[in-house]
Amino acid sequence: MKILLTGGAGYIGSHIAVELCNQGYEVIIGDNFSNSKPEVLNKINTIVGKEIEFHEIDFTNKEATFELFEKSNIDAVIHLAGLKAVGESCIMPIEYYRNNIVSTLNIAEAMKKYDVRNLVFSSSATVYGVPKELPLKEGMPTSCTNPYGWTKLMNEQILTDISKANPSFSVVLLRYFNPIGAHESGLIGEDPNGIPNNLMPYITRVAKGVLPELNIFGNDYPTKDGTGVRDYIHVVDLAKGHVDAIKFVETHAGIEIFNLGTGVGYSVLDIVKTFSKVNNIEIPYQIVGRRDGDVAECYADPSKAKEELGWIATKSLEDMCRDSWNFAKNN
Ligand code: UD1
């Protein structure tokens, strides 16, 4: 089976490419390097021991998207390409809506034209908005607080409508919780441009001495130690969930949503302490005010993915902290 992986040079996409190859799938990566680097492709090739087909493409370009489908005999699509920074999306909403929505429309239209029926879409737990009840289940109400989140929720709605109108389509929407960690080889991992927004890349830069200390955004939340609680998931577990989702779309029609999380919440201080312990590095930190838009706690009920995809996260927080550092210290 030939899978088109949009955004396949990115942090999550590169790990999915590796897991698909490990399970015998043929992979075509399409990426415009808007938030990734061409070297990643060589690293993926080194890990899997062969050269993966690559196309430099912007999926907001309809002609280029159709051309790729025309010449490539694609059986299924995993669509990850998109802009993903919450703060930036509030400053550049037009770019976020255009990029994240138009690319999905182009891909769906090309799928229809070239009779490609299987799609796995990269969504986010951000669509649950401010949780009223925990753990989060797929049927709970959705809402968003920023344009990035809205593009995820709107794409979910678009794909739901398309799948209703085209009953032979099979779509899986995967709602990611907080992916961290890296491939055990240390060759691929998360390497954002500029000062990181997310916790783990910030911690690894403090560990390297590039940034002086971590700012912890609030210690007065109603959580066990007052700091924010999230469901951190190892990126390799997350990638394996996509392979299981591909197996699912091959044998089902319609649309299904699955949470990909561990079901366990850890606080910011849990992450700092575990990172320090497993890597034997002190992480200096200070407590600062809450960050706008943050919620106290967010964690998944991942039981639907277990029952229907046969997927479960297997890696521990120690694995996540060790692998994040193993990648960061070499890159
Ligand atoms: C964030 C986004 C979410 C997006 C996800 C992508 C917001 C509000 N949410 O999730 O929409 O899908 O990234 O990966 O931006 N923290 C610190 N100091 C830091 C960085 C983070 O204390 O320098 C804390 C945060 O307050 C939070 C936790 O660490 O409690 C995790 O933060 P982060 O890694 O940014 O992820 P989310 O905010 O959960």
Boltz pocket constraint, residues with backbone or C-beta under 6 A from the ligand:
constraints:
  - pocket:
      binder: B
      contacts: [[A, 84], [A, 86], [A, 87], [A, 124], [A, 125], [A, 126], [A, 149], [A, 176], [A, 177], [A, 178], [A, 179], [A, 196], [A, 197], [A, 198], [A, 199], [A, 200], [A, 202], [A, 214], [A, 215], [A, 216], [A, 217], [A, 218], [A, 227], [A, 228], [A, 229], [A, 230], [A, 268], [A, 291], [A, 292], [A, 293], [A, 294], [A, 295], [A, 296]]
      max_distance: 6.0
